[in-house]
Amino acid sequence: MCGIAGIHDPEQAPGPDLLARLSAALACRGPDDEGTLARGPLGLVHRRLSIIDVEGGHQPILNEDASLALVCNGEIYNYRELRERLAARGHRFRTQGDSEVILHLYEERGAACLHDLGGMFAFAVAHLDSGELFLARDRFGEKPLFYAWSGPRFAFASGPAALAVLPWVETALDCRALHHYLEFNCIPHPLSVHCGIRKLPPGHVGVWHPEGCLGIERWWRPQPPAPFAGPYSEAVAETRRRLEESVRRQLVADVPVGTFLSGGMDSTIVSALAARAVAPARLHTFSIGFPEHAYDERGFAELAARGIGSQHHFLEVRPDSLDDLATVVAAFEEPFADASMLPTARLARFARQHVKVVLGGDGADELFGGYYRHRVIRLFEAVDWLPPPLRRALAAVGRRLPAGRDERTAVARLRRLLDIADHDGLARYLRLISRFPSAARRALYGPAMLEGAGDADGLEILAPHAPSGRRPVDTVMLLDLETYL
């Protein structure tokens, strides 16, 4: 993780003091190094967490004739192959790092260079002569990128806190974004918590022209493959090959790497493949546990670690360990309601005592249909054959069941399923993932929120990402990839 920021301001050229304030707001993202570049109305900032080319990977990076400058947050997994190819074509490299290949590849191919990059990234290339800025975000949005725009002024950063230091950026609360946050547990792109700040969506590029024009286009979207035509054994072998390749390439680093290991299927597969790639005795695995037996998985994690042969580290987190709540919440820089952030933050700090990079199992449920809602959608493929009046009657029965406080009881699940039976398509998916129904939200709103939220509806967030002509479960998995993930 690194932090990047930049500004184009023809009215007041960014000076050292302003760039220092931008850098300070990004310090938690990059504690190892910082760099700035000022050129007329353009200013660039980089805060670095050093992973590859620890000594020499300073940014911003300039190309050979100093016409372009790059700041990047991320990691390019196939950078060695790209570097060899570019060097053979005459490009001269100043560093041994992975980020520099982006700059030389952009020289050759412009925006098309993105299709050659394997990895996670958010970066900006500044044309130092013209002032044009090219911004790009990786396929799934693993790395964040926010921007603000006012007339001829434009700025970008890894987080909204950096943009908020600029006096011309409107930081008033965006009531529409807050309305969606209460439904989705995070603020969906392109919105942010601030009226004057927006997110560049995953898989998109943005081009800022100095005359005051911003163009945003999509460069990649997930496409489900055609159904596999071979036998089951070949499907298993191909899945294994792809997982092995994915884990192996993400272990490229000049610092120690470990894995989060809960003992569940996803993290155990990643950890086992990582151990095979680096040798088990060299792999550090990390897990957490809870005093409450119903939530504690330490036994599974320890069993998996023994089977893998890793150096395993365990941390117990108690439910009253909330002394760092304010720090963790502030680190997100805008509202985020997934309670897993608390134990994950503890686990990350614990792991940092031994390694600098960890792999996890995020994304597996979206790719392999692992969420409860995926099973529910398959179930409703049969329920949808029922006449609408009967479905409405079932929903009415469900509303008469006791609500209870624990969603995991059989009665609570049945009540929710019967309620969802009365919905179709995207509305059904929204009911499945929502934790705060719209009617309940609006009952709590005061006049300012009611006016600010207006006619906002969660369906407006989902609709652009819903493909047509696919099975409901495929549609839901794609929605998860594009929104929830």
N, C-alpha and C positions, 0 to 999 in steps of 0.2 A: 504494500500500500504506500502510495506517495500522494502528494498534494500538488495540484497545478492551478495557476490562475493567470489571467491576462486581461489587458485593458487597451482599448483604442479610444482615445479622447482628444480630438483635434482642438477642443476649446481650452483645455488645460493639460499639457503634456505630463504624463505620470513621472514624478520625481522620486528620489530615493526614499523619502519619508512615506509616501503613499505605498510604494512597493513593499516597504518594510512592514506596514500594517497588514497588507494582504498576506505576506509571508507569516506573520505572527498568528493570524487566524487559521492558518493551515498547519501549524507546528505539530499538532498531535498526530497528523497523518505522516509526517516525515521528520523524525528526530535526528537523523544521521548527517544530513547535509542540506544546504540551501543555496540557491542561486537566483540571480535576477538579471534581466537585460532590459535596457531602455534605449529606444531608438525613435526620436521624434514623438509622435502621438501614441506610439506603441510601447507597452511594457509587458514583460513576461516574468512569472515567478514560478519557482519549483522548490518543493520540499521533498526530501528523499528518504525513503527507507531502503537501505542498500541491500540488494539481494544478489545481483549479478554484476561483475566488475566492480567490486566494492570500492576499490581505491580510485578507479578512473572514470566512473560513469556519471560525472558531474553534468548537470543541466542548468540552463538551456543549452542545446546542442546546435551548432551552425554547420551548414553544408560547406563544400570546398570553396565556393566563391562568396560565402557569407551573404547570400541573397535570401536564404531561408533559415528559420530558427524553429526548433521543436521543443515542446515540453510534453512529457508523457507520464501517465500513471498507469501501471500495468505490467504485464509480462508477455513477451512474444515467444511462444514455445518452440517455434521452428526457425528461430533467428539464425542458427548456425548454417542451415542450408541456404537461407536467403542471403546471408553475408557472403558465402562462397560464390554464389551466383552473381551478386552485385560487384564483388571485387574482381571477378573475371571480366566484367564489362568495363573496368577502369575506375570504379568508385574508390575513393580513398577514405579510410575510416580513422577517426580520431580516438575512438574508445574501443573497448572490448565488450561493451554491453549490448543488450538486445534492443534498446530503444532506437539506437542510431540507424538500424536497418529500415525503420519506418521512414526516416527522412530521405534516405537515398532511393528507396522504393517509390516514394511520393514524387521525387524528381523525375523518375522515369514514367510513371503511370498515372499520376494525379490521383483522383478519387478511386480509380480502379485498383489501386494498390491494396485496398482493404480486403479484397477477395483472396489475396495471397497470405494474409496474416492469420496465423493460428494462435489464438491467445485471448487474454482479457485486457482491455485497454480503454482509456479515454485520453485523447491527445489533441493538441492544437499545433498546426504549422502556420507560422507567420511569414507572409511575404514582406520582407523588410523594406523593399523599395516602394511597393504600392500601398501597403497597410492592410491588404486583404488577409483574413483569417480563415483557415480551414479547420473545422472541428469534427471529430468523429468519436463515436461510442461503439463498443463491441456488440456482438450479436445479441447477447442476452442481458446486456446492461449490468455486468458484474462490477464495472467501475462507473462511478457517478460523474455527471457533468451538468452543472447549472449555468444559466446565463441571464443577463439583464441587458436591457436595451432602452435607450431614451434619446430620440433624435439621432444626432451623429455619434453619440456615445454608446459603446458596447463593452461588455465585460463578461468573462466566464470564470468559473472556479469549480473545484471539486466539491465544495459545500456552500450553502447559502450564507454561512457566517462570514466568509471572506467577502462576498458581494455586499453584505450589509454594512461594511465599513465605508463604502462609497457613498458620499452624501447625496448623490442624485438617484440612488436606487430606492424605489418605493417599497418600504418594509411593512406596510400595514397588513393586518391579518386578512387573508383571502377566505372569506366565509364559505364560498362554494367549495374550496379545497378542504376546509374543515368538515363540511357536510359529508364529503366523500370519505374522508379519513375515518369518521365514525362508523362507516359501513365496511370499509375494506381493511381497517387496522393500520393502514399506511396511506400516504397521500399519492394517488396514482399520477403517473406522468401524463401530460407535460406540466401538470400543476405543481406548485410548491405552496408552502404555508404563507408565503409573502406575495402580495399582489404584483409586485414588480419583478419577480424572479420566476423563471421557468426551468424545467428539466429538458435537456435534449433526450428524446426517447431512445431506448435501446435500438441498435441496428440502424441508426440514422446519422446523417452528416448535416452540418450546418456551415454555410459559407457567408461570412460577413464581408460586405463590400464597403469601402470607406465612404461612399456617398450616402450611407445610412440605410442600406438594404440587407436584410437577412433572408437567405433561402435555406429551407430545410427539406431534405429528401430522404426517403428510406433506401438503404443500400442492401439490406438483407432481411428476410423473414423466414421463420421456420416452415419447412415444407414436409409433411409426412411422406415417408417413402411409400412406394407401391408395396402391396402385400408380398411377403416373402414367399417365393414359389418353390424353394427347395425343401428337403426333409428337415425334421426337427433337429437332428444331430448337426446338420450344417448351420442351422440358426443358432444353436448353442455355441458352436465353434466360432462363428462370426461375432457373436456378442462378446465372447471372451476376448477375442483378438482386439476388438475396439476398446474394451475396457482397459486391457493391458496397455495399449498404446496411449490412451488418454492419461492414465496414471503415470506411466513412465515419462512422458514429455513434461508433465507438471512437476517432476522432481528435479528438473534442471535448476540448480542454484549454487552459488558459491558460499552458502551458509547452511547450517544444519536444518533439516526438514523433518517434521513429524506428522502424525495424523491424530485427529480426534476419533476416539473409538468408544462408542456407546455400547457395543455388543449387539446392535441390531444388524440387519442384513446389509444395509447400504455401507455403513462405516466399516463393517468387518471385511466386506469385499475390497474396498479401497485400501484398507490397511494391509490385508493379505497380499494384494498385488504390489503395494509399495515395498513390503518386506522382500518379496521375490526380486524386485528391481534393485534394491540397495543392500541386501543381506540383512536377515532378521535382527542380528545382534546390534546393528547400527541404527535401527529404526526405533524412535521414541514414540510411544502411543500415550494418549491422555484421556482420562475419563472422569466424570463426576458422579456422585451419588447423593441421595437424600435420605434423611432419617426415616421418612414415611415409606414403608415397604411397598405400597401400591405404586409409587413413582420411582422406586430405586431399581437400577439396572446394573449395579456394580458386578453382580455375579456373572452376568452374561459377558461384560467387558473383560473381566479377569479370565474367564474361560477362553475367550477369543484370543487374548494376549498370550496366554500359555500356548495355545495352538499355533500361533504365528511365530512365537519366540522373540517378541519385541521387548524392549526395555519399557515397562509399563509404569505409569504414574497416575495416582488416584487422589482426588480431592473431594471431600464431602462439603456440600453446601446446605446450610440450614435455612428454613423459611424466614427466620428473623434476621438473616444477614442482609439487611437493606441499607447499610450505612453508605454504600456507594451508589445508591439509586440515582441521586441527582447528577452525579458524574457520568453515569452510563447514559441516562436520558439526554443530557446535554451533548454527548458525543455524536448523536444522530443528527443534530442541528435542525430537525423538524420532527413533528410528532410521529411516533412509531409504537405500536401497541402489542407487539409479539412478546409475551412474557419470557420467552426463551432467551431474550437479550441479556437477562440478569445472570443466569448460570453460565451462559456462553462467554460473557465478559470476564467472569471469574476464572473460567477454564482457560481463556486466552492469556490472562495475566500469569496464571500458573504455568502454562506451557512456555511462556517467554523466558522463564528461568533456565530452560534447557535448549530451546530451538527458536528460530526466528520466523519460520514458515510452517504452516500446518495444512494438510489436506482434509477435507470433510466429505460428507455424502450428500450435500445439497443438490437438488435437481433430479435425484433418482425417482422420487415419487411422480414427478411430472412426466418423466420419460417412460416409466414402466407401469403407470396406473396404480400407484400405491396408496392413494388417499381413499378415505372412507367414501367421499363423494363420488369417486369413480365407480365403486360398487353400487352405490345408490342409483346412479344414472343407468347402469346396466339393468338393475331391477325394474326401473320405471319404463324400460323398453317394453316390458310385458304389461305393466299397469296401464300404459297409454292405449291399449286395446279396449279398455273399459269405456262405456259411454260417459260423456261429460257429466250428466246428472248424478251418476253413481260415484264418480270421482269427487264431486262436490259434497255428496253425502258422507263419504269417507273422511273428508277434511273436517266436516262439522263434528263428526264423532271424535276426531283427534283433538279438537279444541275443548272437548268436555273432559279429556283425561287430565289428571293432576299434573301441574307444571313441574313441581319439584325444583331442587337447586342443583342437582348433579345430572349433567347431560348424558352421562355414560350409563345410566340405568336403562333397563329394557323398556320401561314405561315411557321414559323421556324420549328415547329414540323412536319408539312407535308413534308418539305424539307428533314428533317433528316430521317423520315420514308421511303421516297422513295429511299434515298441513301442506307439505310440498306437493302432494298428489294433485292439488287443485291448481298447479301452475304448469306452464309449458316453456320450452325453449330456454332463452336467456333468463327469463324471470325465475324459472326453477333453479338454475345455477346460482342466481343471486340470492335466493332464499337459502340455498345450501351453505353458502360461504358467509352470509351476513351475520353479524353478531349484534346488530343494533338496528332493528327495523325502522324504516323511514317515518312511520307514524309516531313511534316513540321518540325519535329525534325531534321532530317538529313540535311535539308536546312540550319539550324542554326549552325550545328556542325563545329568546326574547325578540323584540321588534327588529333589532339590528341583524341578527342571524337570519330571521325569516326573510328579510329583504335581501340580504346578501346571498343566501342560498338560492333564492328564487325558485325556479322549477327544476333544480338539479335532481338528477335521477341516476342511480348506479348503472342503469342500462346504457346511458350515453357513454360511459367508460368502457363497457364491454363490447358494445355493438361493432366498433371498428375492427375488433380482433376476432370476430366470429366468422369462420369460413362457412360457405354454403355447400350443400350437397354431400356432407359427411355424416357418418354415424354420430349419434349424440355423444358417446363416450370419447370419440376422437376430437370432436369439437371442444369438449370440456378440457381435455388434456392440452389442446392448443391454447385455450384461454388461460389455463394455469401457467403455461410457459410465457405468455405475453404479458400477464398482469400479476398474478400472485407471486411467481418466482422472482 
